[in-house]
């Protein structure tokens, strides 16, 4: 199972189930669980996207283009937090006669990303096994 398959299962389930009724009748519970899943994959996605320097708008657009829409009120606090943790570096530069803050993953961020990716892949393998067992009727 590739990391992209895990990403699809965990992160895009939010979009696939939009507008459907929760059979248990507890839409707020489902929404809270979706948000928990998204929070976990968002850090990983942002670090991976910032292997190439970008400013906030292009990062947000790139994530949305890949099926992971993030509002500004979530993205910018996350970027500040990751930078304060030493996982990102940023600098202000003028581009198109406007000052923009450009972000890029730091050396420590690259190490953490590598570790998180390994963890993510391990979780994916475990989920594959669990789902495979579940689909064969064993428990």
C-alpha positions, 0 to 999 in steps of 0.5 A: 500500500502506498502512502497515497492510498493511505492518504486517500483512505484517511483524508478524502473520506471527508469529501466522499461522505459530504451530504450523506446521512450518517446511519447512526443519526449522529452527524456531529460525531462523524464530523468530529471524527473526520476533523481528527483524521484531517488534523493528522494528515494535514501536518504531513501534507504541509511538510511534504508540500513545502519541500518546495518553497511556496507562499501561503496562497500557493500552498493552500491552492496546491493542497486544494488541487490535490483534494485537501482543501484547507481554510486560511484560519487553519493553514496560517496558524499551522504554518506559524506553529510548525515554524515555531517548532523548527520544522519550517523556515520562512522569509518575507520577500517582495514579489509582484510588488507585494510582500509575501511570506515564503515557507520551506521545510527546514533540515529538522522538518525534513528529518521529522517528515521522513520519520512521519512518512515511515510511521504513516506507511506502517499505519497504512500496512496495519490498516490494510491487514485489518481491512483485508481480514474484515473483508474476508469475514474474520475478526 
